[in-house]
Amino acid sequence: MKKRSIQMLLLAVTLTVMMIGVSVIPASAASQGLTDDQISAIVNTTTDESKISSPFLDVVNQVRNSVVGVNNYAMTSSYYGYGYGWGYGQPQTQEALRGTGSGVVITEYGHVLTNYHVVEGATRVTVTTGVDENEHEATVVGYDANLDIAVLEVPGLNLTPVALGDSDALQVGEWAIVIGNPLGEKYARSVSMGIVSGLNREVTDQNMDRYGRISTITNTMIQTDAAINSGNSGGGMFNALGQLQGIPARYASGSSSSFFSTGREVDNIGLCIPINVAKPLITEVLKDYNSSGQSAASRSQESGSQENPIDSPLFGKPRLGVTVSTIANGPQFGLPQGAFVRSVESGSPAEAGGIQAGDIVVELDGTVLSSQNALISKLNGYKEGDVIEVKVYRDPDLAAQAGNNTLDLKNVGDGEYITLSVTLQIVDHMNF
C-alpha cells in the first residue's frame, strides 16, 4: 500500500511539471505565428561580394576562361545489317568523338598547350570555350609524344593568354590551383585546389609511336593533392600568382581502369608535367609562326598535304636515334650517372656520330646529364641540322650487357670518357 502511494505521488509531480511547462507559452504567439517581416528577416538575406576574401578568387577570375576543352575526333568503321553480298554487311566509315580533354591558351595568337595523349590519333581536333557554344577548328602545330605535350593553333580564338611560370622555382607546400574539364563539357572549367605535394616524381611509361614501336620512357612530374580526374588532362596547374606551372597529366588510383593505376588504395595523388619541360617545344612553335599569322603546320593542313594533324614528319623533333634508360645506383659500382644507351638504330645520327650500345651519355654540349630524362629534356632545345658535342663513358664489359634486361654491375671494369660529334636529324621513328 505504501509503495502504491509513492507511485501516485510521483505521477502527480510529473503532471504538475508538464502543466507548468505548457503554461509558459503565450497563447497569442501560438495562434498568431511569425509575421511576414520576421520571415523575411530570416530568408531574404544578401551577401556583400566585396567583403569576401580568398587567395584564389583573383587567380581563378584571371585564368579560368583561358582554359578550354579539347575534342579528339577520329574515323571509325561499323557494320550495318547483314548480307548484301558481304556476309556481315559492308563497313560504314564515319567520324566519331574519340575523347575529350583540356587545354590552356598560352599566346594571343591562339596557341593552346595540351597533352599529346589528348590529341593522339586524331583526324580532327576542335576546341570549345566558355564564351560561346561553338567548336573551333584546331591544328596540331607541334608535339612531343615522349614528354606527352602538344601545342594547338586555333585561329581567331581571341582569348586572353595565361602567363607562364618557372616550374624550377616551385616549392613543396605552396598552393596548387588546377582548372580543367573533368568528364568533359558537363563540368567545364572546374576548379580544384590543393598544394604542391612533391617535386621530381619519376614516372615510367611505355610509349608506342605511330609505327607501332614501343619504348620505355621516364619523366619527372609535379605531385599535387588537388583533384585531377579524367578530362583534366592538358589543363592548367596555376600558382597563387596566376602563372601556369604545370600541365595536369594523370592521377593515381587503386582502380585498374584509372589512367595511372597503383593496384592499391590511394587518394589525392595527381601528377603534372612541369611547364619548363614544355618551353622548348613552345619556343620552336613560335619561331615557326610567320608574319602572316599562320604556322607551317596550318599551311600544310590547308594545302591538303596533312591527313592526320599529328602524323606529319614536319613536326617531329630531332633525335639521336638511341634507346636509353637510367642505371639505378650506378655510382655505387663505379659508374657515372647519365643516360645508358641500350641500343643504337641503324642509319641514325647516333650511329653516324660513333655512339655505341653500352655507352653512358654523361654530357651534352657542356651540360652534365644525370639521367635519361635529362637527356630527353636537353634534346628538346635543338633543331634539325644542329651539331652537338656528346661525351660518353664507354666500358667493354658494360657494352656486352647492353641488350640484357638486367645488368650485372659488379663485374664491370674501368672505362673511359670519349667526346663525339653528332649531327641531329628529324627521323620520327627514332626514340631520343
C-alpha positions in Angstrom: 0.0 0.0 0.0 2.8 2.3 0.9 4.6 1.6 -2.5 1.4 2.4 -4.4 1.1 5.8 -2.6 4.7 6.7 -3.6 3.9 5.9 -7.2 0.8 8.0 -7.2 2.8 10.9 -5.7 5.5 10.7 -8.5 2.8 10.7 -11.1 1.2 13.8 -9.6 4.5 15.7 -9.5 5.2 14.8 -13.2 1.8 16.0 -14.4 2.3 19.3 -12.4 5.7 19.9 -14.1 4.2 19.3 -17.6 1.4 21.7 -16.9 3.8 24.4 -15.7 5.9 23.9 -18.9 2.9 24.3 -21.2 1.6 27.3 -19.4 4.7 29.4 -20.1 3.9 29.6 -23.9 1.8 32.7 -24.6 -1.5 31.8 -26.2 -1.1 34.8 -28.6 2.2 33.5 -30.1 0.8 30.1 -30.7 -2.2 31.4 -32.5 -0.6 34.3 -34.5 2.6 32.7 -35.8 5.5 34.7 -37.3 4.9 37.9 -39.2 6.0 38.4 -42.8 8.7 40.8 -41.7 10.0 38.2 -39.3 10.1 35.6 -42.0 11.7 38.0 -44.5 14.5 38.8 -42.0 15.4 35.1 -41.8 15.0 34.3 -45.5 15.7 37.3 -47.7 19.4 37.8 -47.0 22.2 39.2 -49.1 25.9 38.7 -49.4 28.4 41.6 -50.0 30.8 40.1 -52.5 33.3 42.9 -51.9 33.9 41.6 -48.4 34.7 38.1 -49.4 38.5 37.5 -49.3 40.3 34.4 -50.7 43.8 33.9 -52.1 42.2 32.1 -55.1 39.4 34.4 -56.3 41.7 36.7 -58.2 43.6 33.8 -59.8 40.5 31.9 -60.9 38.9 35.0 -62.3 42.1 35.8 -64.2 42.7 32.5 -65.8 39.6 30.4 -65.8 38.3 31.5 -69.2 41.7 30.8 -70.7 41.2 27.0 -70.0 39.5 25.4 -73.0 38.0 22.0 -73.9 39.8 19.9 -76.5 37.9 17.3 -78.6 39.6 14.4 -80.4 37.7 13.2 -83.5 38.7 10.0 -85.4 37.3 7.9 -88.2 35.6 4.7 -87.1 34.2 1.8 -89.0 31.0 -0.1 -88.1 28.7 -2.7 -89.8 25.0 -2.2 -90.5 22.9 -5.2 -91.2 23.9 -8.5 -92.8 24.3 -9.9 -96.3 24.4 -7.6 -99.3 27.0 -9.9 -100.8 29.5 -9.2 -98.0 28.5 -11.9 -95.5 28.4 -9.5 -92.5 27.5 -6.3 -94.2 29.6 -3.5 -95.7 31.6 -1.4 -93.2 30.4 2.2 -92.8 33.1 4.7 -92.0 32.2 7.9 -90.1 33.8 10.4 -87.8 33.2 10.0 -84.1 34.3 11.8 -80.9 37.1 9.7 -79.6 37.8 11.5 -76.4 37.9 14.9 -74.7 40.5 16.8 -72.6 41.6 20.3 -71.7 44.0 22.9 -72.9 45.3 26.3 -71.9 45.7 29.4 -74.1 49.3 30.5 -74.0 49.5 33.2 -76.7 47.3 35.9 -78.0 47.7 34.3 -81.4 45.6 31.3 -80.5 48.2 28.8 -79.4 46.8 26.2 -76.9 49.0 23.9 -74.8 47.7 20.4 -74.0 48.8 16.8 -73.6 49.9 14.7 -76.5 47.6 11.8 -75.3 44.6 14.2 -75.6 45.1 14.6 -79.4 46.8 11.3 -80.2 45.4 9.5 -83.2 43.0 12.4 -84.1 42.0 13.1 -87.6 40.4 16.3 -86.5 40.8 18.4 -83.3 38.4 21.1 -82.1 38.4 23.5 -79.1 35.5 24.6 -77.0 35.4 27.7 -74.8 33.4 29.3 -72.1 32.5 32.3 -74.1 30.5 30.7 -76.9 28.9 27.4 -77.8 30.9 26.8 -81.0 33.6 24.2 -81.7 36.7 26.0 -83.1 38.8 24.0 -85.6 42.4 23.5 -84.3 45.6 22.3 -85.9 48.3 20.4 -84.0 51.4 22.5 -84.8 53.9 20.8 -82.5 54.1 17.8 -80.2 56.4 15.5 -78.3 55.0 12.1 -77.6 57.7 11.2 -75.2 57.1 14.2 -73.0 53.3 13.9 -73.5 52.9 17.6 -74.7 51.3 19.2 -77.7 50.6 22.7 -79.0 47.5 23.6 -81.0 46.8 26.6 -83.2 43.3 28.0 -83.2 42.9 31.0 -85.5 40.6 33.7 -84.2 40.3 32.1 -80.7 40.6 35.6 -79.2 41.0 34.6 -75.5 43.4 36.1 -73.0 46.6 34.0 -72.7 47.9 33.0 -69.3 51.4 33.8 -68.0 53.9 31.0 -67.9 55.7 30.4 -64.6 59.1 29.0 -63.8 58.5 25.4 -62.5 62.1 25.2 -61.3 61.1 27.7 -58.6 58.2 25.6 -57.3 58.2 24.7 -53.6 56.6 21.8 -51.8 53.8 23.2 -49.8 52.8 26.2 -52.0 49.2 26.5 -53.4 48.3 24.5 -56.5 45.1 25.6 -58.3 44.0 23.1 -61.0 41.5 24.1 -63.7 40.2 21.8 -66.4 37.2 19.8 -67.8 36.8 16.7 -65.8 34.4 14.3 -67.5 34.0 16.8 -70.5 31.9 19.8 -71.0 29.4 18.9 -68.3 31.9 20.1 -65.7 33.9 22.5 -67.9 36.5 24.8 -66.3 36.1 23.1 -62.9 38.4 24.5 -60.2 40.1 22.3 -57.6 42.7 23.4 -55.0 45.5 21.8 -53.1 49.2 22.1 -52.5 52.4 21.0 -54.3 52.9 17.7 -52.6 56.2 16.7 -54.2 58.7 17.6 -57.0 60.7 15.5 -59.4 58.5 12.4 -59.1 59.8 9.9 -61.7 57.0 8.2 -63.7 57.8 5.4 -66.1 55.6 4.7 -69.1 55.6 2.6 -72.3 55.2 4.7 -75.4 54.2 3.5 -78.8 55.0 5.6 -81.8 52.9 5.7 -85.0 54.8 2.8 -86.5 53.9 0.6 -83.5 57.3 0.7 -81.9 57.2 0.5 -78.1 59.7 2.2 -75.9 60.0 2.8 -72.2 60.5 6.4 -71.0 60.8 8.1 -67.7 59.7 11.7 -67.0 59.7 13.8 -63.8 56.5 15.3 -62.7 54.9 17.6 -60.0 52.8 15.8 -57.5 49.7 17.6 -56.1 46.7 16.7 -53.9 44.4 18.9 -55.9 41.7 16.8 -57.6 42.7 15.6 -61.1 40.2 13.4 -62.9 39.6 12.1 -66.4 39.3 15.1 -68.7 41.5 17.3 -66.7 44.5 16.2 -68.8 46.0 19.2 -70.7 44.5 21.8 -68.4 46.4 24.0 -66.0 48.0 23.9 -62.6 48.5 27.5 -61.5 50.3 29.1 -58.6 49.0 31.9 -56.4 50.3 34.5 -58.9 48.1 33.0 -61.7 51.1 31.6 -63.5 50.9 28.3 -65.4 53.3 26.0 -63.5 52.2 22.5 -64.6 50.1 20.6 -67.1 47.8 18.0 -65.3 48.5 14.7 -67.0 47.3 11.9 -64.8 46.1 10.7 -61.4 46.9 7.7 -59.2 44.1 5.3 -58.3 43.7 1.8 -57.0 41.4 1.0 -59.9 42.8 -0.8 -62.9 40.6 1.4 -65.1 42.3 4.6 -64.0 44.9 6.4 -66.1 47.7 5.7 -63.5 46.8 2.5 -61.6 48.8 1.5 -58.5 46.8 -1.5 -57.6 46.5 -0.1 -54.0 44.1 2.2 -52.3 45.2 5.8 -52.8 43.7 9.3 -52.6 44.7 12.7 -53.9 47.8 11.9 -55.9 47.8 14.0 -59.1 50.7 14.4 -61.4 51.5 17.4 -63.6 54.2 18.0 -66.3 56.4 21.0 -65.3 55.9 24.0 -67.6 59.6 24.3 -68.1 59.6 20.9 -69.8 57.2 22.3 -72.4 59.0 25.6 -73.0 61.4 24.3 -75.7 58.5 22.9 -77.8 56.6 26.2 -77.3 59.7 28.1 -78.4 60.0 26.1 -81.6 56.3 26.5 -82.5 56.5 30.3 -82.0 59.7 30.5 -84.2 57.7 28.8 -86.9 54.8 31.2 -86.6 55.2 33.5 -89.6 54.3 37.2 -90.1 51.0 36.3 -91.8 49.8 34.8 -88.6 50.0 31.2 -89.6 52.3 28.3 -88.8 53.9 25.9 -91.2 51.5 23.2 -89.8 48.4 25.3 -90.6 49.8 26.0 -94.1 50.4 22.3 -94.6 46.9 21.3 -93.4 45.2 23.9 -95.6 47.1 22.6 -98.7 45.7 19.2 -98.1 49.0 17.5 -97.5 48.3 16.5 -93.9 45.7 13.9 -93.4 46.4 13.4 -89.8 47.3 16.5 -87.9 49.7 14.7 -85.6 51.3 12.3 -88.1 53.3 14.7 -90.2 57.1 14.4 -90.1 57.2 18.2 -90.3 56.5 18.3 -86.5 58.9 15.6 -85.3 61.8 16.5 -83.1 65.5 15.9 -84.0 66.7 12.6 -82.4 69.9 10.8 -81.7 68.3 7.5 -82.6 69.0 5.6 -79.4 67.1 3.7 -76.8 68.1 4.8 -73.4 67.4 4.2 -69.7 68.8 5.2 -66.3 71.1 2.9 -64.4 69.9 2.8 -60.8 72.7 3.2 -58.2 75.4 3.4 -60.9 77.8 5.4 -58.8 77.8 2.7 -56.1 79.5 0.5 -58.7 82.0 3.0 -60.0 79.8 4.1 -62.9 78.9 7.7 -63.7 75.3 9.0 -63.8 73.7 9.6 -67.2 71.6 8.0 -69.9 72.5 4.4 -70.6 72.4 3.5 -74.3 70.7 0.1 -74.7 70.6 0.2 -78.5 71.6 2.4 -81.5 69.4 2.4 -84.6 70.9 1.6 -87.9 71.4 4.7 -90.1 70.7 7.1 -87.1 72.6 10.3 -86.3 74.0 8.4 -83.2 75.5 5.7 -85.3 77.0 8.2 -87.7 78.5 10.1 -84.8 80.0 7.0 -83.2 77.7 6.4 -80.2 77.6 2.7 -79.3 75.2 0.4 -77.4 76.5 0.2 -73.8 77.7 3.9 -73.7 76.5 6.1 -70.9 75.8 9.6 -72.2 77.1 11.9 -69.4 77.3 15.3 -71.0 75.7 17.1 -74.0 77.1 20.5 -75.2 78.7 21.1 -71.8 75.5 20.2 -69.8 76.1 17.3 -67.3 73.3 14.7 -67.6 72.2 12.7 -64.6 69.5 10.5 -66.2 67.7 9.6 -69.4 65.1 12.3 -68.6 67.9 14.9 -68.5 69.0 13.8 -72.0 65.4 14.0 -73.3 64.9 17.5 -71.9 68.2 18.7 -73.3 67.4 17.4 -76.8 64.2 19.3 -76.9 66.1 22.6 -77.3 67.7 21.6 -80.7 66.6 21.7 -84.3 67.4 19.6 -87.3 71.0 20.1 -88.5 72.4 21.2 -85.2 75.8 19.7 -84.4 76.1 18.7 -80.8 79.1 17.6 -78.7 78.3 14.4 -76.8 80.5 12.9 -74.1 80.0 9.3 -73.3 81.5 6.8 -70.8 82.5 3.6 -72.6 83.3 0.2 -71.0 83.5 -3.0 -72.9 82.0 -5.0 -70.1 79.0 -2.7 -70.0 78.7 -2.8 -73.8 78.5 -6.6 -73.7 75.4 -6.3 -71.5 73.6 -3.6 -73.4 70.9 -5.9 -74.7 70.2 -7.6 -71.3 67.1 -6.8 -69.3 69.2 -6.6 -66.1 72.8 -5.5 -65.7 75.5 -7.2 -63.6 77.3 -4.1 -62.4 79.6 -6.0 -60.0 81.6 -7.3 -63.0 82.1 -4.1 -64.9 85.7 -2.9 -65.3 87.2 0.5 -65.8 86.1 2.5 -68.8 87.0 5.8 -70.4 85.3 9.1 -71.4 85.0 9.8 -75.1 83.8 13.0 -76.8 81.8 12.6 -80.0 80.2 15.0 -82.6 76.7 14.2 -83.7 74.5 16.0 -86.3 70.8 15.8 -85.4 68.2 14.8 -87.9 64.4 14.6 -87.8 63.5 10.9 -88.1 60.2 10.3 -86.4 60.5 6.6 -85.9 63.6 7.1 -83.7 63.5 7.4 -80.0 65.8 10.0 -78.5 
